[in-house]
Amino acid sequence: MTEMRKKSTATNKWAWTIAIMALAGVVILAGCGNESKSKVSAGSGSEYETLELRYQGSVGSVTYPELAEELGYLAPLKLKWIGNTISGPQDIQTAATGQSDFGGAFNGAIIKLISAGAPVKAVIGYYGIDENTYGGFYVLDDSPIKTAKDLIGKKIGVNTLGAHSEFVIKEYLRRNGLTEDEIKQVTLVVIPPVNSEQTLRQKQIDVAALGSLLRDKALERGGIRRLFSDYDLFGTFTAGSYVFTNKFIKDNPNTVRKFVEATGKAIEWARTTPREQVIAKYKEIIEKRGRKEDATAIQYWKSTGIAGKGGYIRESEFKVWTDWLVKDGELKEGQIKLSDLYTNEFSAFQNDQEKK
């Protein structure tokens, strides 16, 4: 079991290393490409430096930039879908290396990428946690696991390493008194989310991370119970953000401002519109884009989960993870400034938030 964890950890660190090694050469080339693309796309007289933004989507779901485009908030900018992401870390690495113009991930993963040298910055929050939208960690009803201590020597299935679930699990274990040596004895196993419930029921893992559709369907089938959730630990908070490279922000400030404004308006539309209408709009978007997707998950949408109005980023939503990484030994005290991680300068809701 210890060997499995060492292998998973080594693989995770190697993936990050490869991504950062690529940045030195690829970002320079990508920057040149973006500059050329901007001049060609925007045309003379446009207030925006580029009119096209490349991005990765998510199978069977709708992103807020996609919603913004559908609602007309993003015009005259247009999105160019280049494929679907497999995880948050992969999505922001793709943006960092210039293969896409923006990407989104868990804030802790963004901090790790920036601390490793990636020239990116978060500009707007895009997913979060509240009482309706959260990620839970589930065991079988007859499992002997009742407390954090019971997880020592056990296996937890997560969708990827170095992202949201891993941070939440370690926070749960630390808050409940486990030592660092004991935490190392809890093995994280990477399992595609669609296979997590089955893997748990077959007792190949002891705990499964489940959220949204997968969680609700599993609960409908019964036989499982929640051990803890990210909402139990943190309450309502924005957990992930969209990033652009520093060069893209510098070269395309008006385009970035329009993107943040439009995406923020889409978030507020989803927050304030009746749930049935939001779901209907999401289904319409999925059908219209014609990617042969299963839209079943959309009917389980409940809320944005985003704490700040229009995706406004709160300092605490990054500081909690920089402090966590320092405690975990992955960052040195003072190694990175919060101002290097995110900015609200493009937010149309900045004044609303700062009055609170």
Helices and strands as residue ranges (DSSP letters): H 2-42, E 52-57, H 64-71, E 78-84, H 88-96, E 103-106, H 107-115, E 120-129, E 135-140, G 148-151, E 155-158, H 164-175, H 180-183, E 187-190, H 193-201, E 207-211, H 212-221, E 224-229, H 230-234, E 237-245, H 246-251, H 253-272, H 275-289, G 296-300, G 309-311, H 316-327, G 338-340, H 350-354
